[in-house]
Amino acid sequence: MRIGVLGGSFDPVHLGHLLLAEQARQELELEKVIFIPSFLAPFKKENAPALCRYKMVCLAIKRNPYFEVSFLEIKRKGVSYSIDTIRELKKVYDREEMFFILGSDAWNHFSSWKEKDKLLQLVRFAVIERPGFPLKEQGAQKIEGEVFPISSSQIREKVKRGESIRYLVPEAVRRYILNKGL
């Protein structure tokens, strides 16, 4: 079995995340992609509470039978380091081939990740090149595909300014953000 892991703050989850996961699923022939919202990301500051970010991912992936969401990092609390998460997942998926899916913006900072050498032994990395972030680090499989030109921080700014985020996030996520005042 081949499994994809897509971690992040998902603050909020948007169509770019979903497109990346779907492209990786197809190109790498993955049986499923597990979305893992962080409790506290080591390199970012989340705005929405962890439970809200988890709920938004649940709403976003609800209709895709190949996608699932994990509560692992939120349950563990504290800073969410990828090595800790992968070790936990390997207890459940010990025989499966695991791919860690991410954008080139995150991959280019891989040298600063906790226990990066051990992480490279446990999983394969699959990276899509994002505009403005050419691949610098070597050692990952490149995912070919389209990149949806939006980021969670841009979406948060639009919400703060009262601008529409329709067609940037799934409709259920848009409604959730508005209803919760995120």
MOLINPE-V633845 format. One record per residue. PHI is phi in whole degrees, -180 to 180 (999 if undefined). NEAR is the number of other C-alpha atoms within 12 Angstrom. Layout:
phi=PHI near=NEAR
phi=PHI near=NEAR
//
This chain:
phi=999 near=16
phi=-113 near=26
phi=-124 near=37
phi=-102 near=42
phi=-123 near=44
phi=-124 near=41
phi=-101 near=43
phi=161 near=43
phi=-78 near=39
phi=49 near=43
phi=-121 near=40
phi=-99 near=48
phi=-66 near=48
phi=-138 near=40
phi=-64 near=31
phi=-63 near=30
phi=-62 near=43
phi=-67 near=39
phi=-64 near=34
phi=-59 near=40
phi=-62 near=47
phi=-69 near=35
phi=-64 near=30
phi=-64 near=40
phi=-58 near=33
phi=-71 near=21
phi=-66 near=23
phi=-93 near=31
phi=54 near=21
phi=-86 near=27
phi=-75 near=26
phi=-160 near=30
phi=-123 near=37
phi=-101 near=40
phi=-86 near=42
phi=-128 near=45
phi=-67 near=44
phi=-76 near=43
phi=-80 near=36
phi=-136 near=31
phi=-74 near=27
phi=-67 near=21
phi=-115 near=20
phi=-136 near=18
phi=-114 near=20
phi=-78 near=27
phi=-100 near=25
phi=-83 near=28
phi=-60 near=25
phi=-56 near=33
phi=-65 near=29
phi=-68 near=30
phi=-66 near=39
phi=-62 near=35
phi=-61 near=31
phi=-63 near=37
phi=-65 near=43
phi=-56 near=30
phi=-65 near=29
phi=-69 near=35
phi=-101 near=34
phi=-47 near=20
phi=-98 near=14
phi=-106 near=21
phi=-67 near=15
phi=-92 near=26
phi=-107 near=32
phi=-143 near=30
phi=-121 near=34
phi=-114 near=30
phi=-95 near=28
phi=-52 near=29
phi=-72 near=34
phi=-70 near=29
phi=-64 near=20
phi=-70 near=20
phi=64 near=20
phi=73 near=17
phi=-69 near=26
phi=-93 near=33
phi=-94 near=33
phi=-58 near=41
phi=-61 near=27
phi=-66 near=25
phi=-66 near=38
phi=-64 near=37
phi=-59 near=23
phi=-64 near=21
phi=-64 near=29
phi=-65 near=22
phi=-67 near=13
phi=-91 near=14
phi=-111 near=22
phi=-73 near=17
phi=-104 near=14
phi=-80 near=21
phi=-84 near=25
phi=-113 near=35
phi=-117 near=41
phi=-92 near=45
phi=-99 near=43
phi=-160 near=39
phi=-89 near=43
phi=-64 near=29
phi=-61 near=22
phi=-75 near=32
phi=-61 near=30
phi=-67 near=24
phi=-107 near=21
phi=-58 near=30
phi=-62 near=17
phi=-96 near=16
phi=-73 near=22
phi=-66 near=21
phi=49 near=18
phi=-60 near=23
phi=-66 near=17
phi=-66 near=16
phi=-60 near=26
phi=-64 near=25
phi=-78 near=19
phi=-89 near=28
phi=-139 near=33
phi=-97 near=28
phi=-105 near=35
phi=-124 near=36
phi=-125 near=40
phi=-108 near=36
phi=-80 near=30
phi=-94 near=29
phi=-57 near=16
phi=85 near=13
phi=-131 near=18
phi=-62 near=19
phi=-64 near=26
phi=-108 near=21
phi=-75 near=22
phi=-100 near=18
phi=105 near=21
phi=-122 near=25
phi=-81 near=25
phi=-86 near=30
phi=-93 near=31
phi=-86 near=21
phi=159 near=21
phi=-83 near=21
phi=-116 near=29
phi=-76 near=24
phi=-79 near=21
phi=-149 near=25
phi=-130 near=28
phi=-61 near=30
phi=-65 near=23
phi=-65 near=21
phi=-66 near=32
phi=-60 near=30
phi=-64 near=19
phi=-61 near=22
phi=-63 near=24
phi=-60 near=17
phi=-85 near=11
phi=78 near=15
phi=-88 near=15
phi=-71 near=20
phi=-116 near=32
phi=-59 near=20
phi=73 near=17
phi=-106 near=30
phi=-129 near=37
phi=-58 near=28
phi=-56 near=22
phi=-63 near=26
phi=-71 near=35
phi=-59 near=32
phi=-63 near=21
phi=-61 near=26
phi=-60 near=35
phi=-68 near=21
phi=-67 near=12
phi=-89 near=16
phi=67 near=17
phi=-79 near=25
//
